[in-house]
Amino acid sequence: MVRRILQLRQWLKQHSPLGEYGAHAVRAQLGAEQIAPLPSLSTIGRILVRHGQIQGPRRRQPPPPPGWYLPALLHGQAELDAFDVVEGLVIRRGPAVDVLNGISLYGSLAMSWPNASVKTADVLRWLPAHWRRFGCPHYVQFDNDTRFQGTHRHPDCLGRVVHLCLCLGVVPVFVPPRETGFQAKIESYNDLWQDKVWHRWRHPSVPALERRSDQFVVAHRAKHAARIEAAPVRLAFPAAIPRQPAQPQIIFLRRTDDQGRLRLLHRTVRVDPHWLHRLVRAELDALSGQVQFFALRRREPGCQPLLRTAELEVKLAPWHRPEF
């Protein structure tokens, strides 16, 4: 039977009018030849896989847990808010629009602020307003946009949004450039917002878009009320925002190059000559300049050994004064 199945596959590959020679086509031909008992599709498929005629199903590694790259998130002991800007939206016969979107990792607490443009000053206004109402997360995650990280023109410099987060006791986390997966939650929310708000309605003006967006956010929070309630407890927002950091830690997720080096604050830092093209978590103390590099493996999220320590010069632009 095995030999006949393999012969039929080769014959069908050359002579089938439909060009079909998979398990269904082989089984149909066996039926036409009145072969009994007729093998099942799964049996034919296994025979074809075993003899290298078709590729078997891919065995995917299970994805790591949410927030696997930060121990406190991995164990469900902290909450993280992720933010991103959607650009390139244009109201018909109207202005271009940017949207600052955010969502929490465990509670799915959503937030959206459409505006003619999103600037650093807008972020400095919207984030405290949101956190004053719902409490501060333990971590806040951004990409490496200058609106979040600060200017890229000067080495060792970090911007006003970073300083604001430190003053509120929130740890800023910056994802690796051009890497997928770390921002999956916020990117999924970006797609949802565009599908349910931007593409669903015709918006005559930015205020009209804001009203539609606010309605969507309220409904989204109501839908996820149970998750929001069950999420890790958020930090209390201070009565007045301090002018000095309440905690100094900043986290950068980066990938090493072929020599075990990475780019951090526009400087090249040697991490480990044996840790090549691998993910690293860099924990920077913004006050002392000390940075610790931890190895990251998606397959072993619980194993994050220290690779080395180094020192960097760090300059923070105060959130309460104009930047440089």
C-alpha contacts under 8 A as a table, 3 or more apart, distances in Angstrom:
res1	aa1	res2	aa2	distance
1	M	4	R	5.09
1	M	5	I	6.20
2	V	5	I	5.21
2	V	6	L	6.39
2	V	47	I	6.90
3	R	6	L	5.26
3	R	7	Q	6.18
4	R	7	Q	5.00
4	R	8	L	6.07
5	I	8	L	5.17
5	I	9	R	6.25
5	I	26	V	6.78
5	I	44	I	7.33
6	L	9	R	5.17
6	L	10	Q	6.49
6	L	48	L	7.27
7	Q	10	Q	5.30
7	Q	11	W	6.21
8	L	11	W	4.97
8	L	12	L	5.92
8	L	26	V	6.29
8	L	29	Q	7.65
9	R	12	L	5.20
9	R	13	K	6.07
9	R	21	Y	5.49
9	R	22	G	7.15
9	R	26	V	6.17
10	Q	13	K	5.06
10	Q	14	Q	6.54
10	Q	21	Y	7.71
11	W	14	Q	5.36
11	W	15	H	5.95
11	W	16	S	7.59
12	L	15	H	5.09
12	L	16	S	4.67
12	L	19	G	7.25
12	L	20	E	6.78
12	L	21	Y	5.21
12	L	25	A	7.86
12	L	26	V	7.72
13	K	16	S	6.21
13	K	19	G	6.35
13	K	20	E	6.77
13	K	21	Y	5.36
14	Q	19	G	7.75
15	H	19	G	7.47
16	S	19	G	4.97
16	S	20	E	6.21
16	S	21	Y	7.37
17	P	20	E	7.83
20	E	25	A	6.08
21	Y	24	H	7.66
21	Y	25	A	5.29
21	Y	26	V	6.28
22	G	25	A	5.37
22	G	26	V	6.21
23	A	26	V	5.10
23	A	27	R	6.07
23	A	41	L	5.97
23	A	44	I	5.83
23	A	45	G	5.74
24	H	27	R	5.21
24	H	28	A	6.16
24	H	41	L	6.61
25	A	28	A	5.10
25	A	29	Q	6.27
26	V	29	Q	5.18
26	V	30	L	6.24
26	V	44	I	7.89
27	R	30	L	5.02
27	R	31	G	6.19
27	R	38	L	7.56
27	R	39	P	7.33
27	R	40	S	7.63
27	R	41	L	6.90
27	R	44	I	7.56
28	A	31	G	5.06
28	A	32	A	6.26
29	Q	32	A	4.93
29	Q	33	E	6.31
30	L	33	E	5.08
30	L	34	Q	6.35
30	L	35	I	5.55
30	L	38	L	7.10
31	G	34	Q	4.90
31	G	35	I	5.86
31	G	38	L	6.82
32	A	35	I	7.72
35	I	38	L	5.83
39	P	43	T	6.18
39	P	44	I	6.68
40	S	43	T	5.22
40	S	44	I	6.39
41	L	44	I	5.16
41	L	45	G	6.04
42	S	45	G	4.95
42	S	46	R	6.12
43	T	46	R	5.18
43	T	47	I	6.32
44	I	47	I	5.15
44	I	48	L	6.28
45	G	48	L	5.17
45	G	49	V	6.17
46	R	49	V	5.06
46	R	50	R	6.00
47	I	50	R	5.12
47	I	51	H	6.31
48	L	51	H	5.35
48	L	52	G	6.21
48	L	53	Q	4.94
48	L	54	I	5.78
49	V	52	G	5.14
49	V	53	Q	5.81
49	V	54	I	5.12
49	V	55	Q	5.88
49	V	56	G	5.69
50	R	53	Q	7.68
52	G	55	Q	6.87
61	Q	299	R	7.87
63	P	298	R	7.75
64	P	68	W	6.22
64	P	298	R	5.89
64	P	299	R	6.91
64	P	301	P	6.87
65	P	68	W	5.34
65	P	74	L	6.59
66	P	73	L	7.29
66	P	74	L	6.54
66	P	105	L	7.50
67	G	70	L	5.89
67	G	71	P	7.93
67	G	73	L	5.04
67	G	74	L	5.37
67	G	105	L	7.76
68	W	71	P	6.73
68	W	73	L	6.58
68	W	74	L	4.67
68	W	298	R	7.63
68	W	301	P	5.67
68	W	302	G	7.90
69	Y	73	L	7.80
69	Y	74	L	7.16
69	Y	281	R	7.52
69	Y	296	L	6.77
69	Y	301	P	6.76
70	L	73	L	5.39
70	L	74	L	6.06
71	P	74	L	4.92
71	P	75	H	6.36
71	P	302	G	7.71
72	A	75	H	5.50
72	A	76	G	6.35
72	A	77	Q	5.16
72	A	78	A	5.68
73	L	76	G	4.96
73	L	77	Q	5.85
73	L	78	A	5.35
73	L	79	E	6.76
73	L	80	L	7.76
74	L	77	Q	7.70
76	G	79	E	7.68
76	G	232	P	6.95
77	Q	232	P	6.19
78	A	137	P	7.47
78	A	138	H	5.80
78	A	139	Y	7.69
78	A	232	P	5.50
78	A	233	V	7.36
78	A	234	R	7.70
79	E	104	S	6.93
79	E	105	L	6.46
79	E	106	Y	6.48
79	E	137	P	5.30
79	E	138	H	5.53
79	E	139	Y	6.45
79	E	231	A	7.18
79	E	232	P	5.70
79	E	233	V	7.46
79	E	234	R	6.77
80	L	104	S	5.49
80	L	105	L	5.43
80	L	106	Y	7.58
80	L	137	P	5.48
80	L	138	H	6.05
80	L	139	Y	4.57
80	L	140	V	5.40
80	L	141	Q	6.99
81	D	102	G	6.61
81	D	103	I	5.58
81	D	104	S	4.17
81	D	105	L	6.26
81	D	137	P	6.27
81	D	139	Y	6.46
81	D	140	V	4.76
81	D	141	Q	6.12
82	A	102	G	5.41
82	A	103	I	5.56
82	A	104	S	6.13
82	A	105	L	7.36
82	A	140	V	5.75
82	A	141	Q	4.52
82	A	142	F	6.15
82	A	183	Q	7.39
82	A	185	K	7.72
82	A	186	I	6.06
83	F	100	L	6.99
83	F	101	N	5.64
83	F	102	G	4.26
83	F	103	I	6.81
83	F	140	V	7.66
83	F	141	Q	6.29
83	F	142	F	5.58
83	F	143	D	7.97
83	F	186	I	6.57
84	D	100	L	5.86
84	D	101	N	5.49
84	D	102	G	6.47
84	D	142	F	6.60
84	D	143	D	7.10
84	D	186	I	6.82
84	D	187	E	7.80
85	V	98	D	6.75
85	V	99	V	5.52
85	V	100	L	4.50
85	V	101	N	6.12
85	V	118	V	7.64
86	V	89	L	7.75
86	V	98	D	5.64
86	V	99	V	5.08
86	V	100	L	6.46
86	V	101	N	7.43
86	V	190	N	7.13
87	E	97	V	6.81
87	E	98	D	4.75
87	E	99	V	6.72
88	G	96	A	6.75
88	G	97	V	6.77
88	G	98	D	6.83
89	L	96	A	5.65
89	L	97	V	5.07
89	L	98	D	6.49
90	V	94	G	6.88
90	V	95	P	5.93
90	V	96	A	4.15
90	V	97	V	5.70
91	I	94	G	4.79
91	I	95	P	5.72
91	I	96	A	6.18
91	I	97	V	7.17
91	I	203	H	6.64
91	I	204	P	7.00
91	I	205	S	6.98
91	I	206	V	7.89
92	R	95	P	7.83
92	R	203	H	7.86
92	R	204	P	7.34
94	G	204	P	7.58
94	G	205	S	6.90
95	P	116	A	6.81
96	A	116	A	6.05
96	A	117	S	7.67
97	V	114	P	6.80
97	V	115	N	5.72
97	V	116	A	4.53
97	V	117	S	5.99
97	V	206	V	7.54
98	D	114	P	5.85
98	D	115	N	5.53
98	D	116	A	5.94
98	D	117	S	5.08
98	D	118	V	5.91
99	V	112	S	6.68
99	V	113	W	5.47
99	V	114	P	4.16
99	V	115	N	6.11
99	V	117	S	7.72
99	V	118	V	6.92
100	L	112	S	5.70
100	L	113	W	5.16
100	L	114	P	6.42
100	L	118	V	6.88
101	N	110	A	7.64
101	N	111	M	5.77
101	N	112	S	4.47
101	N	113	W	6.51
101	N	186	I	7.45
101	N	189	Y	7.75
101	N	190	N	6.78
102	G	110	A	5.72
102	G	111	M	5.05
102	G	112	S	6.37
102	G	186	I	6.38
102	G	189	Y	7.89
103	I	108	S	5.52
103	I	109	L	5.24
103	I	110	A	4.35
103	I	111	M	6.25
103	I	185	K	7.42
103	I	186	I	6.07
103	I	189	Y	7.31
104	S	107	G	5.66
104	S	108	S	4.74
104	S	109	L	5.09
104	S	110	A	6.76
105	L	108	S	5.85
105	L	185	K	7.04
106	Y	227	R	7.15
106	Y	228	I	7.50
106	Y	231	A	5.48
106	Y	232	P	7.51
107	G	224	H	7.33
107	G	227	R	4.75
107	G	228	I	4.01
107	G	229	E	7.22
107	G	230	A	7.00
107	G	231	A	4.91
107	G	232	P	7.99
108	S	221	R	7.86
108	S	224	H	6.71
108	S	227	R	6.93
108	S	228	I	6.51
109	L	221	R	6.18
109	L	224	H	7.46
109	L	228	I	6.18
110	A	217	V	6.33
110	A	220	H	7.05
110	A	221	R	6.55
111	M	130	H	7.98
111	M	217	V	6.30
112	S	213	S	6.88
112	S	214	D	7.45
112	S	217	V	7.00
113	W	126	W	7.94
113	W	210	E	7.22
113	W	213	S	7.79
114	P	206	V	7.39
114	P	209	L	7.21
114	P	210	E	5.93
114	P	213	S	7.64
115	N	118	V	6.30
115	N	206	V	6.70
115	N	210	E	7.93
116	A	206	V	7.05
118	V	122	D	6.04
118	V	123	V	7.36
119	K	122	D	5.24
119	K	123	V	6.57
119	K	147	R	6.21
120	T	123	V	5.11
120	T	124	L	6.23
120	T	147	R	4.79
120	T	148	F	6.99
120	T	160	R	7.82
120	T	161	V	7.25
121	A	124	L	5.05
121	A	125	R	6.34
122	D	125	R	5.10
122	D	126	W	6.04
123	V	126	W	5.21
123	V	127	L	5.87
123	V	147	R	7.73
123	V	148	F	7.99
123	V	161	V	7.30
124	L	127	L	6.00
124	L	128	P	6.87
124	L	160	R	7.83
124	L	161	V	6.23
124	L	164	L	7.56
124	L	319	W	7.62
125	R	128	P	6.10
125	R	129	A	6.53
126	W	129	A	5.18
126	W	130	H	6.23
127	L	130	H	5.22
127	L	131	W	6.13
128	P	131	W	5.01
128	P	132	R	5.76
129	A	132	R	5.22
129	A	133	R	6.58
130	H	133	R	5.40
130	H	134	F	6.34
130	H	135	G	7.80
131	W	134	F	5.10
131	W	135	G	4.63
131	W	136	C	4.95
131	W	137	P	7.85
131	W	237	F	6.69
132	R	135	G	5.62
132	R	136	C	7.33
132	R	237	F	5.44
134	F	234	R	7.71
135	G	234	R	5.30
135	G	235	L	5.40
135	G	236	A	5.24
135	G	237	F	5.51
136	C	168	L	7.74
136	C	170	V	7.00
136	C	234	R	5.46
136	C	235	L	4.75
136	C	236	A	6.21
136	C	237	F	6.04
137	P	140	V	6.67
137	P	170	V	6.50
137	P	234	R	5.19
137	P	235	L	6.02
138	H	169	G	7.61
138	H	170	V	5.26
138	H	171	V	6.29
138	H	234	R	6.89
138	H	235	L	6.77
139	Y	170	V	5.48
139	Y	171	V	4.66
139	Y	172	P	5.90
139	Y	173	V	6.80
140	V	170	V	6.72
140	V	171	V	6.18
140	V	172	P	4.99
140	V	173	V	5.94
141	Q	172	P	5.92
141	Q	173	V	4.56
141	Q	174	F	5.87
141	Q	175	V	7.29
142	F	145	D	7.74
142	F	148	F	6.71
142	F	149	Q	7.99
142	F	172	P	7.52
142	F	173	V	6.25
142	F	174	F	5.15
142	F	175	V	6.54
143	D	148	F	7.55
143	D	174	F	5.51
143	D	175	V	5.47
143	D	176	P	7.57
143	D	177	P	7.35
144	N	148	F	6.81
144	N	149	Q	5.80
144	N	174	F	6.27
144	N	175	V	7.14
144	N	176	P	7.97
144	N	177	P	6.90
145	D	148	F	5.58
145	D	149	Q	6.08
145	D	150	G	7.57
146	T	149	Q	5.05
146	T	150	G	4.48
146	T	151	T	5.38
146	T	152	H	6.81
146	T	159	G	7.90
147	R	150	G	5.90
147	R	159	G	7.93
147	R	161	V	7.65
148	F	159	G	6.97
148	F	160	R	7.92
148	F	161	V	5.67
148	F	162	V	6.93
149	Q	158	L	5.80
149	Q	159	G	5.50
149	Q	161	V	7.02
149	Q	162	V	6.46
149	Q	174	F	7.96
150	G	157	C	7.09
150	G	158	L	5.02
150	G	159	G	3.72
150	G	160	R	6.88
150	G	161	V	7.60
150	G	162	V	7.88
151	T	154	H	6.60
151	T	157	C	7.06
151	T	158	L	7.01
151	T	159	G	6.63
152	H	155	P	7.06
152	H	157	C	7.83
152	H	266	H	7.58
154	H	157	C	5.99
155	P	265	L	5.70
155	P	266	H	5.30
155	P	267	R	7.00
156	D	265	L	5.08
156	D	266	H	7.00
156	D	267	R	7.89
156	D	312	L	7.52
156	D	313	E	5.89
156	D	314	V	4.93
156	D	315	K	5.92
157	C	265	L	6.99
157	C	314	V	6.04
157	C	315	K	4.71
157	C	316	L	6.03
157	C	317	A	7.47
158	L	162	V	6.51
158	L	163	H	7.74
158	L	314	V	7.45
158	L	315	K	6.17
158	L	316	L	5.07
158	L	317	A	6.29
159	G	162	V	5.58
159	G	163	H	6.63
159	G	316	L	6.13
159	G	317	A	5.04
159	G	318	P	7.53
159	G	319	W	7.76
159	G	323	E	7.32
160	R	163	H	5.03
160	R	164	L	6.12
160	R	316	L	7.21
160	R	317	A	5.10
160	R	318	P	5.39
160	R	319	W	4.20
160	R	320	H	7.82
160	R	323	E	6.95
161	V	164	L	5.05
161	V	165	C	6.28
161	V	319	W	6.42
162	V	165	C	5.23
162	V	166	L	6.34
162	V	172	P	6.49
162	V	316	L	7.79
163	H	166	L	5.11
163	H	167	C	6.18
163	H	245	P	7.05
163	H	316	L	6.33
163	H	317	A	6.70
163	H	318	P	5.90
163	H	319	W	5.79
164	L	167	C	5.11
164	L	168	L	6.31
164	L	245	P	7.93
164	L	318	P	7.54
164	L	319	W	5.43
165	C	168	L	5.12
165	C	169	G	6.27
165	C	170	V	4.95
165	C	171	V	6.57
165	C	172	P	6.57
166	L	169	G	5.01
166	L	170	V	5.52
166	L	171	V	6.41
166	L	172	P	7.59
166	L	244	Q	7.94
166	L	245	P	4.78
166	L	246	A	5.96
166	L	247	Q	5.60
166	L	248	P	6.06
166	L	249	Q	7.44
167	C	170	V	7.51
167	C	241	I	6.85
167	C	242	P	5.59
167	C	243	R	6.45
167	C	244	Q	5.54
167	C	245	P	3.86
167	C	246	A	4.88
167	C	247	Q	6.93
168	L	237	F	7.35
168	L	238	P	7.35
168	L	241	I	6.58
168	L	242	P	7.10
168	L	245	P	7.15
168	L	246	A	6.20
168	L	247	Q	7.98
169	G	245	P	7.00
169	G	246	A	4.90
169	G	247	Q	5.15
170	V	247	Q	7.46
171	V	247	Q	7.73
171	V	248	P	7.93
171	V	249	Q	5.91
171	V	250	I	5.71
171	V	251	I	7.23
172	P	249	Q	7.65
172	P	250	I	5.28
172	P	251	I	6.18
173	V	250	I	6.32
173	V	251	I	4.69
173	V	252	F	5.79
173	V	253	L	7.48
174	F	251	I	6.34
174	F	252	F	4.87
174	F	253	L	6.08
175	V	179	E	7.72
175	V	182	F	6.52
175	V	183	Q	7.63
175	V	252	F	6.37
175	V	253	L	5.04
175	V	254	R	7.07
176	P	179	E	5.66
176	P	252	F	7.41
176	P	253	L	5.16
176	P	254	R	4.76
176	P	255	R	6.88
177	P	254	R	7.58
179	E	182	F	7.36
180	T	183	Q	6.73
180	T	184	A	7.10
181	G	184	A	4.93
182	F	185	K	7.85
183	Q	186	I	5.59
183	Q	187	E	6.00
184	A	187	E	5.10
184	A	188	S	5.99
185	K	188	S	5.25
185	K	189	Y	6.41
186	I	189	Y	4.95
186	I	190	N	6.08
187	E	190	N	4.89
187	E	191	D	6.35
188	S	191	D	5.21
188	S	192	L	6.27
189	Y	192	L	4.88
189	Y	193	W	6.03
190	N	193	W	5.21
190	N	194	Q	6.25
191	D	194	Q	5.23
191	D	195	D	6.11
192	L	195	D	5.11
192	L	196	K	5.98
193	W	196	K	5.32
193	W	197	V	5.46
193	W	198	W	6.82
193	W	213	S	7.99
194	Q	197	V	5.45
194	Q	198	W	4.60
194	Q	199	H	5.91
195	D	198	W	6.14
195	D	199	H	5.28
195	D	200	R	6.34
196	K	199	H	6.51
196	K	200	R	5.48
196	K	216	F	7.80
197	V	200	R	5.40
197	V	201	W	6.35
197	V	212	R	6.60
197	V	213	S	6.19
197	V	216	F	7.14
198	W	201	W	6.17
198	W	202	R	7.64
198	W	203	H	7.91
198	W	209	L	7.82
199	H	202	R	7.47
203	H	206	V	7.32
203	H	208	A	5.92
203	H	209	L	5.56
204	P	208	A	6.48
204	P	209	L	7.76
205	S	208	A	5.25
205	S	209	L	6.38
206	V	209	L	4.98
206	V	210	E	6.17
207	P	210	E	4.93
207	P	211	R	6.33
208	A	211	R	5.19
208	A	212	R	6.44
209	L	212	R	5.19
209	L	213	S	6.04
210	E	213	S	5.01
210	E	214	D	6.00
211	R	214	D	5.13
211	R	215	Q	6.28
212	R	215	Q	5.20
212	R	216	F	6.33
213	S	216	F	5.09
213	S	217	V	6.20
214	D	217	V	5.10
214	D	218	V	6.19
215	Q	218	V	5.26
215	Q	219	A	6.27
216	F	219	A	5.15
216	F	220	H	6.00
217	V	220	H	4.95
217	V	221	R	6.14
218	V	221	R	5.24
218	V	222	A	6.27
219	A	222	A	5.04
219	A	223	K	6.19
220	H	223	K	5.14
220	H	224	H	6.33
221	R	224	H	5.14
221	R	225	A	5.77
221	R	228	I	7.90
222	A	225	A	5.03
223	K	226	A	7.92
224	H	227	R	5.31
224	H	228	I	6.17
225	A	228	I	5.06
225	A	229	E	6.14
226	A	229	E	5.12
226	A	230	A	6.18
227	R	230	A	5.04
227	R	231	A	6.03
228	I	231	A	5.33
238	P	241	I	6.02
242	P	245	P	7.18
242	P	246	A	7.60
243	R	318	P	7.84
243	R	320	H	7.48
245	P	248	P	6.11
248	P	284	L	7.90
248	P	285	D	5.27
248	P	286	A	5.15
248	P	287	L	6.08
249	Q	283	E	6.56
249	Q	284	L	5.63
249	Q	285	D	4.85
249	Q	286	A	6.23
250	I	283	E	5.90
250	I	284	L	5.10
250	I	285	D	6.50
250	I	286	A	6.86
251	I	281	R	6.81
251	I	282	A	5.61
251	I	283	E	4.68
251	I	284	L	6.10
252	F	264	L	7.87
252	F	281	R	5.92
252	F	282	A	5.06
252	F	283	E	6.63
252	F	284	L	7.83
253	L	279	L	7.09
253	L	280	V	5.85
253	L	281	R	4.74
253	L	282	A	6.25
254	R	262	L	6.81
254	R	263	R	7.64
254	R	279	L	5.76
254	R	280	V	5.32
254	R	281	R	6.50
254	R	282	A	7.48
255	R	262	L	6.36
255	R	277	H	5.93
255	R	278	R	5.25
255	R	279	L	4.38
255	R	280	V	5.84
256	T	259	Q	7.46
256	T	260	G	5.06
256	T	261	R	4.97
256	T	262	L	4.72
256	T	271	V	7.75
256	T	275	W	7.19
256	T	276	L	5.70
256	T	277	H	4.77
256	T	278	R	5.48
256	T	279	L	6.56
256	T	280	V	7.24
257	D	260	G	5.30
257	D	261	R	5.39
257	D	262	L	6.25
257	D	276	L	5.83
257	D	277	H	5.00
257	D	278	R	7.80
258	D	261	R	7.46
258	D	276	L	5.24
258	D	277	H	5.95
259	Q	272	D	7.91
259	Q	273	P	5.65
259	Q	274	H	7.95
259	Q	276	L	6.20
260	G	270	R	6.25
260	G	271	V	5.70
260	G	272	D	4.98
260	G	273	P	4.60
260	G	274	H	6.48
260	G	275	W	5.39
260	G	276	L	4.75
260	G	277	H	7.05
261	R	268	T	6.59
261	R	269	V	5.52
261	R	270	R	4.35
261	R	271	V	5.43
261	R	272	D	7.05
261	R	273	P	7.68
261	R	276	L	7.94
262	L	268	T	5.68
262	L	269	V	5.51
262	L	270	R	6.64
262	L	271	V	7.18
263	R	266	H	5.88
263	R	267	R	5.44
263	R	268	T	4.67
263	R	269	V	6.25
264	L	267	R	5.31
264	L	268	T	6.40
264	L	269	V	6.89
270	R	273	P	7.76
271	V	275	W	7.70
271	V	293	F	7.08
271	V	307	L	6.85
271	V	308	R	6.45
272	D	275	W	5.27
272	D	276	L	7.67
272	D	307	L	6.68
272	D	308	R	7.57
273	P	276	L	6.77
275	W	278	R	6.00
278	R	295	A	7.74
278	R	296	L	7.41
278	R	297	R	7.94
279	L	295	A	6.44
279	L	296	L	5.28
279	L	297	R	7.02
280	V	293	F	6.30
280	V	294	F	5.52
280	V	295	A	4.87
280	V	296	L	5.43
281	R	293	F	5.66
281	R	294	F	5.07
281	R	295	A	6.54
281	R	296	L	6.80
282	A	291	V	6.34
282	A	292	Q	5.56
282	A	293	F	4.56
282	A	294	F	6.43
283	E	291	V	5.36
283	E	292	Q	5.18
283	E	293	F	6.54
284	L	289	G	6.56
284	L	290	Q	5.92
284	L	291	V	4.25
284	L	292	Q	6.61
285	D	288	S	5.64
285	D	289	G	5.27
285	D	290	Q	5.38
285	D	291	V	6.18
286	A	289	G	5.38
286	A	290	Q	7.67
286	A	314	V	6.05
286	A	315	K	7.94
286	A	316	L	7.90
287	L	314	V	7.51
289	G	311	E	5.29
289	G	312	L	4.85
289	G	313	E	5.53
289	G	314	V	5.97
290	Q	309	T	7.12
290	Q	310	A	5.86
290	Q	311	E	4.42
290	Q	312	L	6.33
291	V	309	T	5.64
291	V	310	A	5.33
291	V	311	E	5.81
291	V	312	L	7.20
292	Q	306	L	7.11
292	Q	307	L	7.70
292	Q	308	R	6.13
292	Q	309	T	4.49
292	Q	310	A	6.62
293	F	306	L	5.89
293	F	307	L	5.49
293	F	308	R	5.58
293	F	309	T	6.18
294	F	304	Q	5.76
294	F	305	P	5.48
294	F	306	L	4.42
294	F	307	L	5.47
294	F	308	R	7.59
295	A	304	Q	5.11
295	A	305	P	5.58
295	A	306	L	6.46
295	A	307	L	6.41
296	L	300	E	7.87
296	L	301	P	6.92
296	L	303	C	7.37
296	L	304	Q	5.45
296	L	305	P	7.96
297	R	300	E	5.19
297	R	301	P	5.72
297	R	303	C	7.34
297	R	304	Q	7.40
298	R	301	P	5.41
300	E	303	C	5.56
301	P	304	Q	6.99
317	A	321	R	7.79
317	A	323	E	5.87
317	A	324	F	6.77
318	P	321	R	5.65
318	P	322	P	7.70
318	P	323	E	7.31
319	W	322	P	7.52
319	W	323	E	7.91
